[in-house]
Amino acid sequence: MAPAPSSRQRPAWPQVRLHVITGKGGTGKTTAACALALTLAGQGRKVLLAEVEARQGISQTLDVPPLPNTETMVTRVAGGGELWGISVDPKASLMEYLDLFYHLGRAGKALEKMGAIDFATTIAPGVRDVLSIGKVYDATRRQGERPRPDGSPDWAYDTVVLDAPPTGRVTRFLNVTDEVADLAKVGPIRSQANSVTAMLTSGTSVVHVVTLLEEMPVQEASDAIGELRDVGIPVGAVIVNQARDPLLSEECLDQAEAGQLDLEFLAAQLGKVGVPNDEQIVRGLAEEAKAHAERMSLEGEQLAVVEGLGLPVLMLPVVPEGVDASTVREIAHSLATQADW
């Protein structure tokens, strides 16, 4: 499906410290986020992989224990890299916030028992979002204990990868300053929102959008890219998941889609490899070829739409055996070969 690598300029994001991954539900955004985090860790970096929806998608994808609301070592990678993980809990983040800025202590726990914390994070989603992404912001900006020999900051993490909400909600989630404008005009919440917005628009953060080559995911990806551009948040690449390669020549694909395959020729070729000349088998294969050709035609149309968005396009392979910790590493290798991270 993908054009030859020489037909595209190789994208590069060496200055980016926060990679945000979004996509329509079911497109594989968590898989892409995990793969990218492993790609970066494979370059010898210390990487934090964060999720904010409490789905434990990272732990399921990488086959590790459920992640807590604190930064936790997940694995060390060959080459000296480290992968850490966190599953941000909005309620726990609000408790931390109340204790940090208002020193509520036991009063905060009492509020939690009364249900006030759940109420606050539900009734004010803008506050919930700014607290959630605030945890990611803190990890991105936190420095180590001592500067590097060249005087540059020794960041706690070289890079952070955020498995963000789906495309339908990601702009509202990231555009936190507008989301809390009516709720907090001054104070720590507003200051946190302003800091997050400054980071997201600084050139050190970028959003990558995952899609399948199907009409609805591509349309949602297109809409999200437009919305992100409208609020000034940089978009990096469109990551096409499960990109199939054609199994037949272009001529055979055209014939199969038109239902014009030469069945006698097909039967003869099957006979050469020891398959009995059975009419049912031959017609069944012809139908499979037709379905494959129609699918490739659809994906070709949607790929043209994706390429028309004016962004780098990265292609992730189909994984027939399903996604697990092993195949995510294969996908990570594919990402590593397509861009300079």
N, C-alpha and C positions, 0 to 999 in steps of 0.2 A: 504493500500500500504506500509506503513512504517513498518520496522521490529520493534519488541518490544523494548522499550527504553533500556532494559537491554542488548541488543545486541550491543549497541554502547556506547563508553565512552562519558560521558556528557562533551560537550565542555565548555570552560570558557575563557572569555576575560576581566577579572576585571581591567587589566592595560590599556586597550584601551580607548583613549579619542576621537578618530575620527573613526567612522564607515562609510565606503564608500559603497554605494549600487549601483550595476550596473546589467544589464541584457538586453537581446534582447528586442527591442520594442514590447510591447504587452504581456510581461510575468508578468507584475505586479510589476515592480521594485519600482514605486512610492508608491504603496500600502504597499509593504514590508518596505520601508523607513519610512513611516508614522507609521506603526505598531511598528517598532523597537523604534522609538522616543517615542511613548506612553509607550512602555514597560519600557524604561529607566526612563521616568518621573514618572511612577508608582512606582519606587523604591525611590522616594523622591529627585530625581536629578533635577537640572536646565539644560534643554536640548535645544540646538539649532538645528532646522531642516532646512537645506538649499537646494535650488535647483539652477541650473546654466544654464538652457536651456530656461528660460523665457516662460515656457508653463503654468505656474500657476497650475501645477498638484497637488501640495500640497493643495492649497486652495480648489480645486474641490473635492479632496478626503476627506478632513476633513470638508467640507462645511463651510468654513470661507471666509471672504472677501479676494480679491486678495492681495498677499503679496508685499510690496514695496522692494526697494533696501536697506532698513535699517532693523535692527533687531527689530521684533515686537512681543509682547506677543500674543500667540494664545489661550492658555487655561491653567488653573491650574488643577492639577490632584489630586485626593484623595491621601492623604499621604504626602502632602506638595510639590510635584513636580511641576515644571513649564515647559511648552512647548512654546518655542519661534520659530519664523520662519523668513526666508529671501529668496527673489527671486533675486539672483545676476544678475545684468544687466551689461554686459561687457562694454557697452558704458559709463554708469555712473561710473563704476570702473575706466575706463581710465581717465575720467574727474577728479576724485578724485586724481588719481595718478599724473596727470599733475599739479594740484593745490598744492599737498603736496610737490613734489620734485622740481618743476620748478616755482611755484608761478605765474602761468599764469593768474589766475583771469579772468578778462573780455576777455583777449585774448583767453583763453580756450573756452569760450562761442562763440566767433567769429569763432573759428575753427569748432565748432559743427555746426553752421549755414551754414558754407561753405561745410559741408559734410565730412570734413577731419577726424572726429572721426569715423564715419561709415566706411570710407575707411580704416583707420588703423586697426580696429578690424576685418575687412573682409580680407584684404590682408595679414595680419600677424596673423594667427590663434594661433600661439604659444604665442604671446603676449596677445591675448584675453584670452587664457586659463590660463596663469600665473596670470593675473589680477583677473580672476574669482575665481580661487582656492585660490588666495592670500587673498581674503576677508574671506574665510573659515579658512585659516591658522591664520589670525589675531584673529578671534573669538576663535579658539582653544587655542592659546597661551596667550591671554590677561588675565591679572590678575585683581582681585578685588582690592578694596581700602585698605584692610588690611589683613595680614597673619592670618592663623588659629592659635589657641592656641598652637598647637604642632609645629609651625614653618613652616608647609607645605604651599605651595602657595594657596591662595584663588582665584581659577580660576573664570573668569567671567561666564563660563559654565562648568558644570561637564563633560558633554559629548556633542559632535557634531555629527549629522548624516547628511551625504551628499547624496542627490539623484543625482547621477552622470550621465554623458552621457551613452548611451547604450554600450554594450560589444564591438561593432565594432570600437568604438572611445575612449574607456575609458583608454587604456594604453597610447595612445598619449596624452590624456588630463592630466593624472597624471604624466607622465614622462616629466615634464616641462623643466628640465635642458637641456635635449637633444633637445627639441623642439625649444628652444630659443638660442641654441649654436651658430648658424650662424648669429642671429639677434642682440644679445647683449652679447658680451664677457666680458664686465665689466659694472659697473653702477648699479642703483637701481633695474632694471628689472632682471638682472642676479643674484644679491644678493637675491632678492625675490624668484627666481626659485631655487637657492641652498638651501634656508631655507625650502621651501616646500618639496623638495626632502629629506632633512635630517629628516623632520617630518614623511614623509610617510614611511621611511625605519628604523625608530627608535624603532619600537616595540610598539609604542603608537597609531599606526593607523593600520587598517586592512580593506581589501576589501571583501565584501560578494557578491556572484554572484547569481542572481535570474534566475530560469529557469522553464519552463513547461516540463512535461515528453513527449516531442515530439522531433523528430530527429533533426530538424534544431536548435531550441533553445538550446538543449543539446550540439550540435556540437559547436555552438557559445560560449557557456559557457566554454567548454573545451579549445577552442582556446584562449579565453581571459585569462583563468587561466594560460595557458602556457606562454603567452606573459607577464603577470604580474610577473610571477616567473622569467622570463628571465631578467627583469630589476630590480629585487630585491625588489619588492613591496609585502609585505605579504598578502596572501589570507586567509580569515577566513573560512567561510562556503559556501556550496552550498544550497541555499534556494529554495526548490521545492514548487512552488505555485500550488494551485488547485489540491492537491493530493487526488485522489479518493480512497475510500474503496470499496472492492468488495461487491456486493449486493447478490451474490450467493455463495454457497459452491464451493470448488475447483473442486469437481467431476461434479457439474452442469455447472461450467464454461467450463470445458473440453468438455462436451457433447454439450453445446450451441455453442461453437466455431466450433465444427465439424458438426453442424446441425443435431445432433442426440438426441435432447430432446424428451422424451416420451410425445407426444401430448395428448394421452388419460389420462395419469397421471396428466398432467397440467390441462386439462379440469375438471377432478375430483376435484382437489384442488380448482379450481375457483368456482366450484359448492358449495363447503363447506362454502364459504364466500358469497354466494348469487349471484355470477356472472353467467348469463345464459350461457349454453353450446353452444356458438356460434363459428363456425369454424373460421370465420374471426378474431374474437377477439383472439382466441387461437393461430392462426398462426401469428397474429400481435405481440403478446407477445413473441412468440418464436423468431421472427426476432429481436425484441428489445433485448432479452437476448443474441442473437448471436452478435449483435453490441456491447453490453456491454462487452461481453467476449473478443472480438477482441481488444477493447480499453484497457482492463485490461492487456491483453497479451503485447500490444505495450508499455504500461507504465511500465510493469515489465522489459521489455528489456532495456528501457531507464534508469530506476532506477539502473539497474546493471551497466550501463555505468557511471552514476553519482557516484555511490559508488566506482567505480574503479579509480576515480580521487584522492583518498587518502585524502579527506577532510571531516570534519563533515557535515552531511546532516540534514537539518532542514525541516520539512514538514508543509506547510500551508494548511488548509482545503479548500475544495470547499465551496463557499458561493452562494447557489442557488439563493438567492434573490438579488444578486448583491452587489457591494462594496459601502458602504456609511460610514458616520462618526461612526455609531453604529457598523457595522460589522467590521470595522477596529479595534475597541477595542476588539472584539472577537479574531481577528487574533493576536493582541498584547498579549492577554492572552496565546495563543498557543505558541508564541515565548518565553514568559517568563518561560514556563514549560519545555522547551527543552534545555536551556543553562543557564550558569551563566554569566550574563552580568555585 
